Amino acid sequence: MKIERLALHETMDAHEILNFKTVCLLRSKLMQGICFDNELKALMEKDVQQSIKDINELLDFYQENPFIQ
């Protein structure tokens, strides 16, 4: 049985997306602390929740797919 692995550029793309989503999460979470507009806070909280969902999905992807070592 042949084990399929992601190519190096696919591994790098997945890593870059994970890093980007992590930065988005941190930025939205930090900005909530200095924001006074409740509607904007709610929008940022929605972004935080979506980012957490996306990061967990990417982490599942990492665990399910072998990468080039």
N, CA, C and O atoms as a Tripos MOL2 file, in Angstrom:
@<TRIPOS>MOLECULE
protein
  276   275    69     0     0
PROTEIN
NO_CHARGES

@<TRIPOS>ATOM
      1 N           0.8340   -1.1750    0.0000 N.3       1 MET1
      2 CA          0.0000    0.0000    0.0000 C.3       1 MET1
      3 C           0.8870    1.2500    0.0000 C.2       1 MET1
      4 O           1.7850    1.3890    0.8310 O.2       1 MET1
      5 N           0.6260    2.1340   -0.9240 N.am      2 LYS2
      6 CA          1.4050    3.3640   -1.0360 C.3       2 LYS2
      7 C           0.8040    4.4510   -0.1410 C.2       2 LYS2
      8 O          -0.3980    4.7140   -0.1890 O.2       2 LYS2
      9 N           1.6530    5.0770    0.6720 N.am      3 ILE3
     10 CA          1.2020    6.1650    1.5340 C.3       3 ILE3
     11 C           1.3760    7.4770    0.7750 C.2       3 ILE3
     12 O           2.4830    7.8370    0.3740 O.2       3 ILE3
     13 N           0.2710    8.1780    0.5870 N.am      4 GLU4
     14 CA          0.3420    9.4680   -0.0940 C.3       4 GLU4
     15 C           0.7040   10.5450    0.9130 C.2       4 GLU4
     16 O           0.1720   10.5850    2.0230 O.2       4 GLU4
     17 N           1.6010   11.4030    0.5140 N.am      5 ARG5
     18 CA          2.0370   12.5010    1.3750 C.3       5 ARG5
     19 C           1.8380   13.8120    0.6450 C.2       5 ARG5
     20 O           1.8170   13.8660   -0.5850 O.2       5 ARG5
     21 N           1.6920   14.8580    1.4240 N.am      6 LEU6
     22 CA          1.5950   16.1820    0.8210 C.3       6 LEU6
     23 C           2.9600   16.6010    0.3030 C.2       6 LEU6
     24 O           3.9880   16.2630    0.8890 O.2       6 LEU6
     25 N           2.9620   17.3300   -0.7840 N.am      7 ALA7
     26 CA          4.2080   17.8590   -1.3270 C.3       7 ALA7
     27 C           4.7030   18.9820   -0.4210 C.2       7 ALA7
     28 O           3.9600   19.5070    0.4070 O.2       7 ALA7
     29 N           5.9530   19.3310   -0.5930 N.am      8 LEU8
     30 CA          6.5620   20.3490    0.2480 C.3       8 LEU8
     31 C           5.8180   21.6850    0.1600 C.2       8 LEU8
     32 O           5.5920   22.3360    1.1800 O.2       8 LEU8
     33 N           5.4390   22.0920   -1.0440 N.am      9 HIS9
     34 CA          4.7520   23.3730   -1.1750 C.3       9 HIS9
     35 C           3.3580   23.3220   -0.5430 C.2       9 HIS9
     36 O           2.8690   24.3390   -0.0510 O.2       9 HIS9
     37 N           2.7230   22.1730   -0.5510 N.am     10 GLU10
     38 CA          1.4190   22.0370    0.0990 C.3      10 GLU10
     39 C           1.5620   22.1080    1.6180 C.2      10 GLU10
     40 O           0.7260   22.6940    2.3050 O.2      10 GLU10
     41 N           2.6190   21.5130    2.1210 N.am     11 THR11
     42 CA          2.9030   21.5820    3.5480 C.3      11 THR11
     43 C           3.1480   23.0220    3.9750 C.2      11 THR11
     44 O           2.6400   23.4680    5.0030 O.2      11 THR11
     45 N           3.9310   23.7470    3.1770 N.am     12 MET12
     46 CA          4.2160   25.1500    3.4870 C.3      12 MET12
     47 C           2.9520   25.9990    3.4220 C.2      12 MET12
     48 O           2.7530   26.8740    4.2650 O.2      12 MET12
     49 N           2.1000   25.7540    2.4360 N.am     13 ASP13
     50 CA          0.8380   26.4990    2.3180 C.3      13 ASP13
     51 C          -0.0450   26.2740    3.5440 C.2      13 ASP13
     52 O          -0.6130   27.2220    4.0880 O.2      13 ASP13
     53 N          -0.1580   25.0320    3.9710 N.am     14 ALA14
     54 CA         -0.9700   24.7250    5.1540 C.3      14 ALA14
     55 C          -0.3980   25.4100    6.3870 C.2      14 ALA14
     56 O          -1.1470   25.9260    7.2160 O.2      14 ALA14
     57 N           0.9120   25.4180    6.5080 N.am     15 HIS15
     58 CA          1.5730   26.0700    7.6430 C.3      15 HIS15
     59 C           1.3430   27.5840    7.6150 C.2      15 HIS15
     60 O           1.0840   28.1890    8.6550 O.2      15 HIS15
     61 N           1.4360   28.1900    6.4450 N.am     16 GLU16
     62 CA          1.2100   29.6300    6.3210 C.3      16 GLU16
     63 C          -0.2290   30.0030    6.6570 C.2      16 GLU16
     64 O          -0.4700   31.0250    7.3000 O.2      16 GLU16
     65 N          -1.1790   29.1900    6.2290 N.am     17 ILE17
     66 CA         -2.5810   29.4550    6.5490 C.3      17 ILE17
     67 C          -2.8050   29.3550    8.0520 C.2      17 ILE17
     68 O          -3.5040   30.1840    8.6360 O.2      17 ILE17
     69 N          -2.2160   28.3450    8.6770 N.am     18 LEU18
     70 CA         -2.3500   28.1840   10.1240 C.3      18 LEU18
     71 C          -1.7550   29.3810   10.8590 C.2      18 LEU18
     72 O          -2.3510   29.8860   11.8100 O.2      18 LEU18
     73 N          -0.5880   29.8320   10.4240 N.am     19 ASN19
     74 CA          0.0180   31.0140   11.0470 C.3      19 ASN19
     75 C          -0.8530   32.2560   10.8660 C.2      19 ASN19
     76 O          -1.0290   33.0350   11.8020 O.2      19 ASN19
     77 N          -1.3960   32.4390    9.6660 N.am     20 PHE20
     78 CA         -2.2430   33.5990    9.3870 C.3      20 PHE20
     79 C          -3.4900   33.5890   10.2670 C.2      20 PHE20
     80 O          -3.8520   34.6170   10.8410 O.2      20 PHE20
     81 N          -4.1450   32.4410   10.3770 N.am     21 LYS21
     82 CA         -5.3520   32.3490   11.1950 C.3      21 LYS21
     83 C          -5.0370   32.5930   12.6660 C.2      21 LYS21
     84 O          -5.8460   33.1870   13.3800 O.2      21 LYS21
     85 N          -3.8680   32.1420   13.1300 N.am     22 THR22
     86 CA         -3.4610   32.3720   14.5120 C.3      22 THR22
     87 C          -3.2530   33.8630   14.7730 C.2      22 THR22
     88 O          -3.6790   34.3760   15.8080 O.2      22 THR22
     89 N          -2.6040   34.5560   13.8440 N.am     23 VAL23
     90 CA         -2.3960   35.9960   13.9820 C.3      23 VAL23
     91 C          -3.7350   36.7370   13.9710 C.2      23 VAL23
     92 O          -3.9340   37.6680   14.7510 O.2      23 VAL23
     93 N          -4.6480   36.3320   13.0960 N.am     24 CYS24
     94 CA         -5.9860   36.9450   13.0470 C.3      24 CYS24
     95 C          -6.7040   36.7710   14.3800 C.2      24 CYS24
     96 O          -7.3250   37.7060   14.8860 O.2      24 CYS24
     97 N          -6.6160   35.5760   14.9410 N.am     25 LEU25
     98 CA         -7.2550   35.2980   16.2180 C.3      25 LEU25
     99 C          -6.6870   36.1890   17.3110 C.2      25 LEU25
    100 O          -7.4360   36.8050   18.0690 O.2      25 LEU25
    101 N          -5.3780   36.2560   17.3920 N.am     26 LEU26
    102 CA         -4.7420   37.0710   18.4290 C.3      26 LEU26
    103 C          -5.0740   38.5490   18.2780 C.2      26 LEU26
    104 O          -5.3370   39.2380   19.2640 O.2      26 LEU26
    105 N          -5.0600   39.0220   17.0600 N.am     27 ARG27
    106 CA         -5.3370   40.4350   16.8230 C.3      27 ARG27
    107 C          -6.7790   40.7950   17.1990 C.2      27 ARG27
    108 O          -7.0170   41.8120   17.8510 O.2      27 ARG27
    109 N          -7.7230   39.9740   16.7930 N.am     28 SER28
    110 CA         -9.1210   40.2400   17.1270 C.3      28 SER28
    111 C          -9.3470   40.1840   18.6320 C.2      28 SER28
    112 O         -10.0820   41.0020   19.1850 O.2      28 SER28
    113 N          -8.7220   39.2300   19.2860 N.am     29 LYS29
    114 CA         -8.8790   39.0910   20.7330 C.3      29 LYS29
    115 C          -8.2860   40.2980   21.4590 C.2      29 LYS29
    116 O          -8.8820   40.8050   22.4090 O.2      29 LYS29
    117 N          -7.1240   40.7570   21.0190 N.am     30 LEU30
    118 CA         -6.4980   41.9190   21.6490 C.3      30 LEU30
    119 C          -7.2940   43.1970   21.3880 C.2      30 LEU30
    120 O          -7.4370   44.0300   22.2830 O.2      30 LEU30
    121 N          -7.8070   43.3540   20.1860 N.am     31 MET31
    122 CA         -8.5530   44.5650   19.8370 C.3      31 MET31
    123 C          -9.8750   44.6550   20.5980 C.2      31 MET31
    124 O         -10.3790   45.7550   20.8260 O.2      31 MET31
    125 N         -10.4320   43.5320   20.9890 N.am     32 GLN32
    126 CA        -11.6680   43.5520   21.7710 C.3      32 GLN32
    127 C         -11.4580   44.2800   23.0950 C.2      32 GLN32
    128 O         -12.3730   44.9280   23.6030 O.2      32 GLN32
    129 N         -10.2610   44.1740   23.6490 N.am     33 GLY33
    130 CA         -9.9720   44.8020   24.9350 C.3      33 GLY33
    131 C          -9.9170   46.3140   24.8830 C.2      33 GLY33
    132 O         -10.1230   46.9730   25.9020 O.2      33 GLY33
    133 N          -9.6430   46.8760   23.7150 N.am     34 ILE34
    134 CA         -9.5360   48.3370   23.6260 C.3      34 ILE34
    135 C         -10.6730   48.9660   22.8280 C.2      34 ILE34
    136 O         -10.6710   50.1720   22.5820 O.2      34 ILE34
    137 N         -11.6230   48.1630   22.4310 N.am     35 CYS35
    138 CA        -12.7480   48.6470   21.6330 C.3      35 CYS35
    139 C         -13.9100   49.0320   22.5600 C.2      35 CYS35
    140 O         -14.2180   48.3130   23.5110 O.2      35 CYS35
    141 N         -14.5460   50.1650   22.2730 N.am     36 PHE36
    142 CA        -15.6610   50.6300   23.0910 C.3      36 PHE36
    143 C         -17.0100   50.4550   22.4040 C.2      36 PHE36
    144 O         -18.0490   50.5950   23.0490 O.2      36 PHE36
    145 N         -17.0140   50.1580   21.1320 N.am     37 ASP37
    146 CA        -18.2490   49.9740   20.3790 C.3      37 ASP37
    147 C         -18.7140   48.5230   20.5180 C.2      37 ASP37
    148 O         -18.0060   47.5980   20.1220 O.2      37 ASP37
    149 N         -19.9040   48.3340   21.0820 N.am     38 ASN38
    150 CA        -20.4000   46.9810   21.3360 C.3      38 ASN38
    151 C         -20.6610   46.1950   20.0590 C.2      38 ASN38
    152 O         -20.4480   44.9830   20.0350 O.2      38 ASN38
    153 N         -21.1100   46.8470   19.0110 N.am     39 GLU39
    154 CA        -21.3450   46.1520   17.7470 C.3      39 GLU39
    155 C         -20.0320   45.6530   17.1520 C.2      39 GLU39
    156 O         -19.9580   44.5420   16.6270 O.2      39 GLU39
    157 N         -19.0050   46.4830   17.2390 N.am     40 LEU40
    158 CA        -17.6920   46.0840   16.7340 C.3      40 LEU40
    159 C         -17.1150   44.9570   17.5820 C.2      40 LEU40
    160 O         -16.5030   44.0310   17.0480 O.2      40 LEU40
    161 N         -17.3030   45.0250   18.8930 N.am     41 LYS41
    162 CA        -16.8470   43.9430   19.7710 C.3      41 LYS41
    163 C         -17.5260   42.6270   19.4010 C.2      41 LYS41
    164 O         -16.8860   41.5760   19.3630 O.2      41 LYS41
    165 N         -18.8310   42.6990   19.1300 N.am     42 ALA42
    166 CA        -19.5740   41.4880   18.7620 C.3      42 ALA42
    167 C         -19.0510   40.9180   17.4430 C.2      42 ALA42
    168 O         -18.9380   39.7030   17.2870 O.2      42 ALA42
    169 N         -18.7370   41.7910   16.5080 N.am     43 LEU43
    170 CA        -18.1870   41.3520   15.2260 C.3      43 LEU43
    171 C         -16.8170   40.7040   15.4150 C.2      43 LEU43
    172 O         -16.5100   39.6890   14.7900 O.2      43 LEU43
    173 N         -15.9990   41.2980   16.2800 N.am     44 MET44
    174 CA        -14.6780   40.7200   16.5490 C.3      44 MET44
    175 C         -14.8050   39.3910   17.2740 C.2      44 MET44
    176 O         -14.0140   38.4810   17.0280 O.2      44 MET44
    177 N         -15.7850   39.2570   18.1640 N.am     45 GLU45
    178 CA        -15.9970   37.9830   18.8550 C.3      45 GLU45
    179 C         -16.4240   36.9040   17.8570 C.2      45 GLU45
    180 O         -16.0180   35.7470   17.9680 O.2      45 GLU45
    181 N         -17.2340   37.2920   16.8960 N.am     46 LYS46
    182 CA        -17.6280   36.3610   15.8370 C.3      46 LYS46
    183 C         -16.3960   35.9090   15.0450 C.2      46 LYS46
    184 O         -16.2710   34.7350   14.6970 O.2      46 LYS46
    185 N         -15.4900   36.8500   14.7650 N.am     47 ASP47
    186 CA        -14.2490   36.5230   14.0610 C.3      47 ASP47
    187 C         -13.3770   35.5960   14.8980 C.2      47 ASP47
    188 O         -12.7590   34.6730   14.3660 O.2      47 ASP47
    189 N         -13.3250   35.8400   16.2060 N.am     48 VAL48
    190 CA        -12.5480   34.9800   17.1040 C.3      48 VAL48
    191 C         -13.0890   33.5570   17.0560 C.2      48 VAL48
    192 O         -12.3200   32.6030   16.9280 O.2      48 VAL48
    193 N         -14.4060   33.4100   17.1570 N.am     49 GLN49
    194 CA        -15.0090   32.0790   17.1470 C.3      49 GLN49
    195 C         -14.7680   31.3700   15.8110 C.2      49 GLN49
    196 O         -14.5010   30.1690   15.7870 O.2      49 GLN49
    197 N         -14.8610   32.1010   14.7150 N.am     50 GLN50
    198 CA        -14.6060   31.5070   13.3980 C.3      50 GLN50
    199 C         -13.1360   31.1120   13.2590 C.2      50 GLN50
    200 O         -12.8260   30.0600   12.7010 O.2      50 GLN50
    201 N         -12.2400   31.9430   13.7600 N.am     51 SER51
    202 CA        -10.8100   31.6330   13.6900 C.3      51 SER51
    203 C         -10.4790   30.3910   14.5000 C.2      51 SER51
    204 O          -9.6800   29.5610   14.0670 O.2      51 SER51
    205 N         -11.0860   30.2570   15.6690 N.am     52 ILE52
    206 CA        -10.8650   29.0620   16.4920 C.3      52 ILE52
    207 C         -11.3380   27.8230   15.7400 C.2      52 ILE52
    208 O         -10.6560   26.7990   15.7310 O.2      52 ILE52
    209 N         -12.5030   27.9170   15.1140 N.am     53 LYS53
    210 CA        -13.0280   26.7910   14.3280 C.3      53 LYS53
    211 C         -12.0740   26.4480   13.1820 C.2      53 LYS53
    212 O         -11.7840   25.2760   12.9420 O.2      53 LYS53
    213 N         -11.5840   27.4790   12.4710 N.am     54 ASP54
    214 CA        -10.6620   27.2520   11.3480 C.3      54 ASP54
    215 C          -9.3480   26.6300   11.8120 C.2      54 ASP54
    216 O          -8.8260   25.7210   11.1670 O.2      54 ASP54
    217 N          -8.8200   27.1150   12.9200 N.am     55 ILE55
    218 CA         -7.5520   26.5850   13.4420 C.3      55 ILE55
    219 C          -7.7230   25.1200   13.8370 C.2      55 ILE55
    220 O          -6.8640   24.2920   13.5350 O.2      55 ILE55
    221 N          -8.8170   24.8010   14.5070 N.am     56 ASN56
    222 CA         -9.0570   23.4010   14.8900 C.3      56 ASN56
    223 C          -9.1930   22.5080   13.6680 C.2      56 ASN56
    224 O          -8.7240   21.3690   13.6720 O.2      56 ASN56
    225 N          -9.8280   23.0160   12.6270 N.am     57 GLU57
    226 CA         -9.9520   22.2430   11.3850 C.3      57 GLU57
    227 C          -8.5830   22.0160   10.7470 C.2      57 GLU57
    228 O          -8.2990   20.9260   10.2490 O.2      57 GLU57
    229 N          -7.7460   23.0360   10.7630 N.am     58 LEU58
    230 CA         -6.3940   22.8810   10.2080 C.3      58 LEU58
    231 C          -5.5650   21.9170   11.0460 C.2      58 LEU58
    232 O          -4.7870   21.1360   10.4990 O.2      58 LEU58
    233 N          -5.7210   21.9610   12.3670 N.am     59 LEU59
    234 CA         -4.9850   21.0320   13.2210 C.3      59 LEU59
    235 C          -5.4270   19.5920   12.9640 C.2      59 LEU59
    236 O          -4.6020   18.6780   12.9560 O.2      59 LEU59
    237 N          -6.7260   19.3920   12.7550 N.am     60 ASP60
    238 CA         -7.2040   18.0580   12.3920 C.3      60 ASP60
    239 C          -6.5930   17.6120   11.0650 C.2      60 ASP60
    240 O          -6.2230   16.4500   10.8980 O.2      60 ASP60
    241 N          -6.4960   18.5430   10.1330 N.am     61 PHE61
    242 CA         -5.8920   18.2570    8.8380 C.3      61 PHE61
    243 C          -4.4370   17.8270    9.0080 C.2      61 PHE61
    244 O          -3.9860   16.8820    8.3600 O.2      61 PHE61
    245 N          -3.7040   18.5210    9.8790 N.am     62 TYR62
    246 CA         -2.3130   18.1640   10.1510 C.3      62 TYR62
    247 C          -2.2050   16.7450   10.6910 C.2      62 TYR62
    248 O          -1.3130   15.9930   10.2970 O.2      62 TYR62
    249 N          -3.1070   16.3780   11.5860 N.am     63 GLN63
    250 CA         -3.0270   15.0610   12.2130 C.3      63 GLN63
    251 C          -3.4240   13.9400   11.2600 C.2      63 GLN63
    252 O          -2.9370   12.8160   11.3870 O.2      63 GLN63
    253 N          -4.3030   14.2380   10.3090 N.am     64 GLU64
    254 CA         -4.7870   13.2090    9.3930 C.3      64 GLU64
    255 C          -3.8810   12.9740    8.1990 C.2      64 GLU64
    256 O          -3.9160   11.8990    7.6000 O.2      64 GLU64
    257 N          -3.0690   13.9650    7.8430 N.am     65 ASN65
    258 CA         -2.2830   13.8690    6.6140 C.3      65 ASN65
    259 C          -0.7930   13.8700    6.9250 C.2      65 ASN65
    260 O          -0.2860   14.7940    7.5620 O.2      65 ASN65
    261 N          -0.1000   12.8420    6.4790 N.am     66 PRO66
    262 CA          1.3480   12.8260    6.6780 C.3      66 PRO66
    263 C           2.0250   13.8580    5.7600 C.2      66 PRO66
    264 O           1.6030   14.0770    4.6250 O.2      66 PRO66
    265 N           3.0580   14.4650    6.2730 N.am     67 PHE67
    266 CA          3.8010   15.4570    5.5250 C.3      67 PHE67
    267 C           5.1920   14.9220    5.1930 C.2      67 PHE67
    268 O           5.6740   13.9640    5.7970 O.2      67 PHE67
    269 N           5.8110   15.5660    4.2260 N.am     68 ILE68
    270 CA          7.1970   15.2420    3.9040 C.3      68 ILE68
    271 C           8.0560   15.6250    5.1000 C.2      68 ILE68
    272 O           7.8690   16.6890    5.6900 O.2      68 ILE68
    273 N           8.9820   14.7740    5.4510 N.am     69 GLN69
    274 CA          9.8270   15.0710    6.6120 C.3      69 GLN69
    275 C          11.1950   15.5300    6.2040 C.2      69 GLN69
    276 O          12.0300   15.8200    7.0610 O.2      69 GLN69
@<TRIPOS>BOND
     1     1     2 1
     2     2     3 1
     3     3     4 2
     4     3     5 am
     5     5     6 1
     6     6     7 1
     7     7     8 2
     8     7     9 am
     9     9    10 1
    10    10    11 1
    11    11    12 2
    12    11    13 am
    13    13    14 1
    14    14    15 1
    15    15    16 2
    16    15    17 am
    17    17    18 1
    18    18    19 1
    19    19    20 2
    20    19    21 am
    21    21    22 1
    22    22    23 1
    23    23    24 2
    24    23    25 am
    25    25    26 1
    26    26    27 1
    27    27    28 2
    28    27    29 am
    29    29    30 1
    30    30    31 1
    31    31    32 2
    32    31    33 am
    33    33    34 1
    34    34    35 1
    35    35    36 2
    36    35    37 am
    37    37    38 1
    38    38    39 1
    39    39    40 2
    40    39    41 am
    41    41    42 1
    42    42    43 1
    43    43    44 2
    44    43    45 am
    45    45    46 1
    46    46    47 1
    47    47    48 2
    48    47    49 am
    49    49    50 1
    50    50    51 1
    51    51    52 2
    52    51    53 am
    53    53    54 1
    54    54    55 1
    55    55    56 2
    56    55    57 am
    57    57    58 1
    58    58    59 1
    59    59    60 2
    60    59    61 am
    61    61    62 1
    62    62    63 1
    63    63    64 2
    64    63    65 am
    65    65    66 1
    66    66    67 1
    67    67    68 2
    68    67    69 am
    69    69    70 1
    70    70    71 1
    71    71    72 2
    72    71    73 am
    73    73    74 1
    74    74    75 1
    75    75    76 2
    76    75    77 am
    77    77    78 1
    78    78    79 1
    79    79    80 2
    80    79    81 am
    81    81    82 1
    82    82    83 1
    83    83    84 2
    84    83    85 am
    85    85    86 1
    86    86    87 1
    87    87    88 2
    88    87    89 am
    89    89    90 1
    90    90    91 1
    91    91    92 2
    92    91    93 am
    93    93    94 1
    94    94    95 1
    95    95    96 2
    96    95    97 am
    97    97    98 1
    98    98    99 1
    99    99   100 2
   100    99   101 am
   101   101   102 1
   102   102   103 1
   103   103   104 2
   104   103   105 am
   105   105   106 1
   106   106   107 1
   107   107   108 2
   108   107   109 am
   109   109   110 1
   110   110   111 1
   111   111   112 2
   112   111   113 am
   113   113   114 1
   114   114   115 1
   115   115   116 2
   116   115   117 am
   117   117   118 1
   118   118   119 1
   119   119   120 2
   120   119   121 am
   121   121   122 1
   122   122   123 1
   123   123   124 2
   124   123   125 am
   125   125   126 1
   126   126   127 1
   127   127   128 2
   128   127   129 am
   129   129   130 1
   130   130   131 1
   131   131   132 2
   132   131   133 am
   133   133   134 1
   134   134   135 1
   135   135   136 2
   136   135   137 am
   137   137   138 1
   138   138   139 1
   139   139   140 2
   140   139   141 am
   141   141   142 1
   142   142   143 1
   143   143   144 2
   144   143   145 am
   145   145   146 1
   146   146   147 1
   147   147   148 2
   148   147   149 am
   149   149   150 1
   150   150   151 1
   151   151   152 2
   152   151   153 am
   153   153   154 1
   154   154   155 1
   155   155   156 2
   156   155   157 am
   157   157   158 1
   158   158   159 1
   159   159   160 2
   160   159   161 am
   161   161   162 1
   162   162   163 1
   163   163   164 2
   164   163   165 am
   165   165   166 1
   166   166   167 1
   167   167   168 2
   168   167   169 am
   169   169   170 1
   170   170   171 1
   171   171   172 2
   172   171   173 am
   173   173   174 1
   174   174   175 1
   175   175   176 2
   176   175   177 am
   177   177   178 1
   178   178   179 1
   179   179   180 2
   180   179   181 am
   181   181   182 1
   182   182   183 1
   183   183   184 2
   184   183   185 am
   185   185   186 1
   186   186   187 1
   187   187   188 2
   188   187   189 am
   189   189   190 1
   190   190   191 1
   191   191   192 2
   192   191   193 am
   193   193   194 1
   194   194   195 1
   195   195   196 2
   196   195   197 am
   197   197   198 1
   198   198   199 1
   199   199   200 2
   200   199   201 am
   201   201   202 1
   202   202   203 1
   203   203   204 2
   204   203   205 am
   205   205   206 1
   206   206   207 1
   207   207   208 2
   208   207   209 am
   209   209   210 1
   210   210   211 1
   211   211   212 2
   212   211   213 am
   213   213   214 1
   214   214   215 1
   215   215   216 2
   216   215   217 am
   217   217   218 1
   218   218   219 1
   219   219   220 2
   220   219   221 am
   221   221   222 1
   222   222   223 1
   223   223   224 2
   224   223   225 am
   225   225   226 1
   226   226   227 1
   227   227   228 2
   228   227   229 am
   229   229   230 1
   230   230   231 1
   231   231   232 2
   232   231   233 am
   233   233   234 1
   234   234   235 1
   235   235   236 2
   236   235   237 am
   237   237   238 1
   238   238   239 1
   239   239   240 2
   240   239   241 am
   241   241   242 1
   242   242   243 1
   243   243   244 2
   244   243   245 am
   245   245   246 1
   246   246   247 1
   247   247   248 2
   248   247   249 am
   249   249   250 1
   250   250   251 1
   251   251   252 2
   252   251   253 am
   253   253   254 1
   254   254   255 1
   255   255   256 2
   256   255   257 am
   257   257   258 1
   258   258   259 1
   259   259   260 2
   260   259   261 am
   261   261   262 1
   262   262   263 1
   263   263   264 2
   264   263   265 am
   265   265   266 1
   266   266   267 1
   267   267   268 2
   268   267   269 am
   269   269   270 1
   270   270   271 1
   271   271   272 2
   272   271   273 am
   273   273   274 1
   274   274   275 1
   275   275   276 2
@<TRIPOS>SUBSTRUCTURE
     1 MET1         2 RESIDUE 1 A MET
     2 LYS2         6 RESIDUE 1 A LYS
     3 ILE3        10 RESIDUE 1 A ILE
     4 GLU4        14 RESIDUE 1 A GLU
     5 ARG5        18 RESIDUE 1 A ARG
     6 LEU6        22 RESIDUE 1 A LEU
     7 ALA7        26 RESIDUE 1 A ALA
     8 LEU8        30 RESIDUE 1 A LEU
     9 HIS9        34 RESIDUE 1 A HIS
    10 GLU10       38 RESIDUE 1 A GLU
    11 THR11       42 RESIDUE 1 A THR
    12 MET12       46 RESIDUE 1 A MET
    13 ASP13       50 RESIDUE 1 A ASP
    14 ALA14       54 RESIDUE 1 A ALA
    15 HIS15       58 RESIDUE 1 A HIS
    16 GLU16       62 RESIDUE 1 A GLU
    17 ILE17       66 RESIDUE 1 A ILE
    18 LEU18       70 RESIDUE 1 A LEU
    19 ASN19       74 RESIDUE 1 A ASN
    20 PHE20       78 RESIDUE 1 A PHE
    21 LYS21       82 RESIDUE 1 A LYS
    22 THR22       86 RESIDUE 1 A THR
    23 VAL23       90 RESIDUE 1 A VAL
    24 CYS24       94 RESIDUE 1 A CYS
    25 LEU25       98 RESIDUE 1 A LEU
    26 LEU26      102 RESIDUE 1 A LEU
    27 ARG27      106 RESIDUE 1 A ARG
    28 SER28      110 RESIDUE 1 A SER
    29 LYS29      114 RESIDUE 1 A LYS
    30 LEU30      118 RESIDUE 1 A LEU
    31 MET31      122 RESIDUE 1 A MET
    32 GLN32      126 RESIDUE 1 A GLN
    33 GLY33      130 RESIDUE 1 A GLY
    34 ILE34      134 RESIDUE 1 A ILE
    35 CYS35      138 RESIDUE 1 A CYS
    36 PHE36      142 RESIDUE 1 A PHE
    37 ASP37      146 RESIDUE 1 A ASP
    38 ASN38      150 RESIDUE 1 A ASN
    39 GLU39      154 RESIDUE 1 A GLU
    40 LEU40      158 RESIDUE 1 A LEU
    41 LYS41      162 RESIDUE 1 A LYS
    42 ALA42      166 RESIDUE 1 A ALA
    43 LEU43      170 RESIDUE 1 A LEU
    44 MET44      174 RESIDUE 1 A MET
    45 GLU45      178 RESIDUE 1 A GLU
    46 LYS46      182 RESIDUE 1 A LYS
    47 ASP47      186 RESIDUE 1 A ASP
    48 VAL48      190 RESIDUE 1 A VAL
    49 GLN49      194 RESIDUE 1 A GLN
    50 GLN50      198 RESIDUE 1 A GLN
    51 SER51      202 RESIDUE 1 A SER
    52 ILE52      206 RESIDUE 1 A ILE
    53 LYS53      210 RESIDUE 1 A LYS
    54 ASP54      214 RESIDUE 1 A ASP
    55 ILE55      218 RESIDUE 1 A ILE
    56 ASN56      222 RESIDUE 1 A ASN
    57 GLU57      226 RESIDUE 1 A GLU
    58 LEU58      230 RESIDUE 1 A LEU
    59 LEU59      234 RESIDUE 1 A LEU
    60 ASP60      238 RESIDUE 1 A ASP
    61 PHE61      242 RESIDUE 1 A PHE
    62 TYR62      246 RESIDUE 1 A TYR
    63 GLN63      250 RESIDUE 1 A GLN
    64 GLU64      254 RESIDUE 1 A GLU
    65 ASN65      258 RESIDUE 1 A ASN
    66 PRO66      262 RESIDUE 1 A PRO
    67 PHE67      266 RESIDUE 1 A PHE
    68 ILE68      270 RESIDUE 1 A ILE
    69 GLN69      274 RESIDUE 1 A GLN
